[in-house]
Amino acid sequence: MVANVKSAPPVRRIWLCADDYGISPGVNHAIRDLIERGRLNATSVMVVGPAIGRAEVSALKTLAANSPRCAIGLHVTLTAPFRPLTMHFRPIDGGMFLPFPALLRAGLMRRLDPELIHTELMVQLSTFGELFGRAPDFVDGHQHAQLFPGVRDAFLAAVNEAAPNAWVRQGGRNQPLTRRLGTPKALVLDVLSAQFRRRAARANIAFNPGFAGAYDFSGQPDFGALMQQFLDGLPDSGVIMCHPGVVDDILVSLDPLTVQREREYAFLGGEHFPPLLAANKVTLG
């Protein structure tokens, strides 16, 4: 008689992606430290950021060369307080991109010019290529702007032209509806991502099968508990977005997400994170 033996659940390989490389020296330092220690396997670079000089790029390139598991992507940026790289980009506010709510509203009302957005994105992709000597491994968007109506088609066209082998990030989750309804921010990403996935599929552009990492930064929640929620149900090759960093004056001047970055950095670099991955049969390798 042969006993029934339950096979162990398969190990899932996920992408743990730190956004905003280039926004400030403190954020750059934290991201490089975590990559070097094997606690991250992806980061997306903000080429319009103030901390994306040659030294910062060289340090990241060296780390990635020594860590084959690490992917480097472009963090497309279309919202304030950052400035476009193209001269005639519109709409702008005081020389800067529109704030996130205004950009989303303009997209929903079909008030964005896809040609101007496409031109800006091509320049950001070209700038990444000049800095890193190659196209990005993937392309995502600061404040998820790549998902917005009026942006997504121009975004996908630019990726197809300038980085045809890259995958793009969608923000839809693999969770029951009852859980999704409890997080309004993530629910909005689900809705926007449904159209984005359909368009990406039609363009034959690869995208991540699942996403996690959205939460209310203002509430200062326990990031370890959140990470367990993010891992629950995330499929193989899914993406968890994170924002580790060390707060400095440049970050404070540009972004309201400050102290919570240090909490994320502390958890991802701490002793409890590797056992959490192991307990959930997840690897970054």
C-alpha distance (Angstrom), angle and dihedral (degrees) to the residues before:
residue distance angle dihedral
M1 . . .
V2 3.82 . .
A3 3.77 116.8 .
N4 3.77 118.7 -132.5
V5 3.79 108.0 -110.4
K6 3.76 118.0 -166.3
S7 3.76 112.5 -138.4
A8 3.77 117.9 -129.8
P9 3.79 115.3 -103.2
P10 3.80 112.0 -97.5
V11 3.77 118.8 -99.8
R12 3.79 112.7 -107.7
R13 3.79 120.1 -141.6
I14 3.79 110.4 -150.9
W15 3.77 137.0 178.4
L16 3.80 113.8 -116.2
C17 3.79 101.2 -166.9
A18 3.79 125.5 -169.2
D19 3.80 109.8 -152.8
D20 3.81 128.2 -150.6
Y21 3.80 104.4 39.3
G22 3.80 102.0 170.9
I23 3.80 98.7 34.0
S24 3.82 94.2 102.9
P25 3.82 141.3 -15.9
G26 3.81 91.5 -109.1
V27 3.79 92.9 55.0
N28 3.80 91.1 45.6
H29 3.81 91.5 51.5
A30 3.80 93.2 51.1
I31 3.79 93.5 47.9
R32 3.81 93.8 49.0
D33 3.79 91.3 47.1
L34 3.81 92.3 53.0
I35 3.80 92.9 46.1
E36 3.80 90.9 50.9
R37 3.80 90.4 51.8
G38 3.81 93.6 47.9
R39 3.82 93.6 -112.2
L40 3.84 94.7 120.0
N41 3.78 130.6 36.1
A42 3.81 101.0 -173.7
T43 3.78 141.0 34.3
S44 3.79 131.8 178.5
V45 3.78 119.9 -140.4
M46 3.79 125.2 -136.0
V47 3.81 103.0 -148.4
V48 3.83 91.9 -172.6
G49 3.81 91.1 56.4
P50 3.82 122.4 111.2
A51 3.84 94.4 -124.1
I52 3.78 101.3 57.6
G53 3.80 100.6 101.3
R54 3.78 125.4 142.6
A55 3.82 93.7 -90.2
E56 3.81 93.0 53.7
V57 3.81 90.9 47.0
S58 3.81 93.1 46.8
A59 3.81 91.8 50.9
L60 3.81 91.6 51.0
K61 3.81 93.1 45.6
T62 3.81 90.7 51.9
L63 3.79 91.9 51.1
A64 3.80 92.7 47.9
A65 3.81 90.9 49.4
N66 3.81 88.8 55.7
S67 3.81 92.9 43.4
P68 3.82 108.5 52.5
R69 3.80 89.4 -178.5
C70 3.82 91.1 65.9
A71 3.80 120.1 96.3
I72 3.80 122.6 -161.4
G73 3.78 118.7 -152.9
L74 3.78 140.4 176.6
H75 3.80 117.0 -101.9
V76 3.80 99.4 -150.8
T77 3.80 108.3 -146.0
L78 3.81 124.2 -157.7
T79 3.82 103.4 149.7
A80 3.81 136.7 83.1
P81 2.97 144.4 -61.3
F82 3.80 84.5 41.7
R83 3.79 126.2 82.0
P84 3.80 129.2 -130.4
L85 3.79 119.8 -108.0
T86 3.81 91.8 -141.0
M87 3.79 120.5 79.4
H88 3.80 100.8 -136.3
F89 3.81 100.9 40.0
R90 3.81 114.5 143.8
P91 2.96 144.4 -132.6
I92 3.78 99.4 37.8
D93 3.79 133.8 155.9
G94 3.79 116.2 -144.3
G95 3.79 90.9 -20.4
M96 3.81 92.2 -52.0
F97 3.79 133.2 101.2
L98 3.79 115.4 -92.3
P99 3.82 117.0 -86.8
F100 3.79 114.6 -95.5
P101 3.86 97.0 -99.3
A102 3.83 92.0 47.6
L103 3.81 92.7 49.2
L104 3.79 92.1 49.9
R105 3.81 91.0 47.2
A106 3.82 91.3 49.1
G107 3.79 89.8 50.0
L108 3.79 93.6 49.7
M109 3.82 90.0 49.1
R110 3.84 91.8 48.6
R111 3.80 92.3 -118.3
L112 3.82 97.5 131.7
D113 3.80 122.4 99.4
P114 3.83 107.3 -130.5
E115 3.82 92.3 -159.4
L116 3.80 93.1 56.6
I117 3.80 90.9 46.4
H118 3.80 91.6 47.8
T119 3.81 90.8 51.0
E120 3.81 91.9 50.2
L121 3.79 92.0 48.3
M122 3.79 92.4 49.4
V123 3.81 89.3 53.7
Q124 3.82 91.6 49.0
L125 3.81 89.7 49.8
S126 3.81 90.5 47.6
T127 3.81 91.0 49.2
F128 3.80 90.1 52.5
G129 3.81 88.8 51.5
E130 3.80 91.9 50.7
L131 3.80 91.9 49.6
F132 3.81 98.8 43.9
G133 3.79 101.8 26.6
R134 3.80 93.0 -123.6
A135 3.77 144.2 51.0
P136 3.83 119.2 -79.4
D137 3.81 120.2 -92.1
F138 3.80 89.2 -131.8
V139 3.80 139.0 -2.9
D140 3.79 127.2 -137.2
G141 3.79 135.1 158.5
H142 3.79 138.7 -109.0
Q143 3.81 108.2 -114.0
H144 3.84 86.7 1.6
A145 3.81 91.9 -77.5
Q146 3.82 90.5 152.2
L147 3.82 88.0 72.5
F148 3.81 96.5 54.7
P149 3.81 121.8 110.7
G150 3.78 107.6 -106.4
V151 3.81 90.9 29.5
R152 3.80 106.2 54.0
D153 3.82 98.6 68.5
A154 3.81 92.4 48.2
F155 3.81 89.3 45.2
L156 3.80 94.0 52.4
A157 3.81 92.3 44.7
A158 3.81 91.3 51.9
V159 3.81 92.2 48.8
N160 3.78 90.9 48.5
E161 3.79 90.7 52.8
A162 3.80 102.4 39.4
A163 3.83 104.6 25.6
P164 3.82 107.6 21.6
N165 3.81 93.5 163.4
A166 3.80 94.7 51.3
W167 3.78 124.5 101.5
V168 3.79 121.6 -136.7
R169 3.78 130.5 -136.6
Q170 3.77 122.6 -114.4
G171 3.80 121.8 -174.8
G172 3.81 103.9 -140.7
R173 3.80 120.0 125.1
N174 3.79 134.5 -141.4
Q175 3.80 98.3 -133.4
P176 3.81 137.2 115.4
L177 3.80 114.6 -88.9
T178 3.81 91.7 -114.9
R179 3.82 90.7 62.8
R180 3.78 94.0 42.9
L181 3.81 92.4 54.3
G182 3.79 90.1 61.6
T183 3.81 94.1 64.9
P184 3.83 111.2 54.4
K185 3.82 94.9 -174.2
A186 3.79 92.3 54.4
L187 3.81 91.1 43.9
V188 3.81 90.0 58.0
L189 3.81 88.6 51.8
D190 3.82 89.3 51.6
V191 3.80 91.4 54.5
L192 3.81 94.8 45.8
S193 3.81 92.1 44.5
A194 3.80 94.8 55.6
Q195 3.81 92.1 68.1
F196 3.81 91.4 38.9
R197 3.82 92.0 55.6
R198 3.79 92.2 49.4
R199 3.80 91.6 51.5
A200 3.81 93.0 45.2
A201 3.79 91.1 50.4
R202 3.82 91.3 51.1
A203 3.81 88.9 51.2
N204 3.84 91.2 48.5
I205 3.81 91.4 -120.1
A206 3.79 116.1 147.5
F207 3.80 119.8 -125.7
N208 3.78 137.3 -179.1
P209 3.82 114.4 -86.2
G210 3.79 94.4 -138.2
F211 3.79 140.7 14.6
A212 3.79 139.1 -158.7
G213 3.78 138.2 162.7
A214 3.81 104.7 87.6
Y215 3.79 115.0 126.4
D216 3.81 141.6 138.4
F217 3.79 102.8 -78.2
S218 3.81 92.9 -170.1
G219 3.79 93.1 65.6
Q220 3.85 94.1 64.8
P221 3.82 92.9 -139.5
D222 3.80 127.7 -176.0
F223 3.80 102.3 -81.8
G224 3.81 92.9 -159.9
A225 3.81 90.6 59.1
L226 3.78 90.1 46.0
M227 3.80 91.7 51.6
Q228 3.80 89.9 56.6
Q229 3.80 88.6 54.0
F230 3.80 91.2 47.9
L231 3.80 92.1 52.3
D232 3.81 94.1 47.9
G233 3.79 108.1 101.8
L234 3.81 95.9 -8.8
P235 3.81 107.1 146.6
D236 3.77 127.2 -131.3
S237 3.84 109.5 -73.8
G238 3.79 90.5 19.6
V239 3.81 119.7 145.2
I240 3.79 129.4 -124.1
M241 3.80 112.1 -165.2
C242 3.81 117.2 -147.9
H243 3.80 138.3 172.0
P244 3.82 111.4 -151.3
G245 3.77 117.8 170.7
V246 3.77 150.9 135.1
V247 3.80 113.5 -109.7
D248 3.79 115.3 -116.9
D249 3.80 134.9 162.2
I250 3.80 93.5 -94.3
L251 3.80 92.1 54.2
V252 3.81 92.1 47.6
S253 3.82 90.0 52.6
L254 3.81 93.0 52.0
D255 3.78 111.2 31.9
P256 3.82 138.3 32.5
L257 3.83 90.6 -146.6
T258 3.81 100.8 90.7
V259 3.81 122.2 121.8
Q260 3.80 93.4 34.8
R261 3.80 88.1 59.6
E262 3.80 88.7 62.2
R263 3.81 90.7 49.4
E264 3.80 90.2 52.9
Y265 3.81 90.8 47.1
A266 3.80 91.7 50.5
F267 3.80 93.4 50.6
L268 3.80 96.9 43.9
G269 3.79 90.6 48.4
G270 3.79 95.1 41.9
E271 3.78 135.4 93.8
H272 3.82 97.1 -100.9
F273 3.79 98.4 60.7
P274 3.85 101.3 70.7
P275 3.84 93.1 50.3
L276 3.81 89.4 49.4
L277 3.82 90.6 55.2
A278 3.81 91.2 46.6
A279 3.81 93.4 48.7
N280 3.81 89.4 53.1
K281 3.83 93.7 46.0
V282 3.79 90.8 -117.4
T283 3.79 129.0 141.9
L284 3.77 134.6 -174.1
G285 3.81 90.1 -159.9
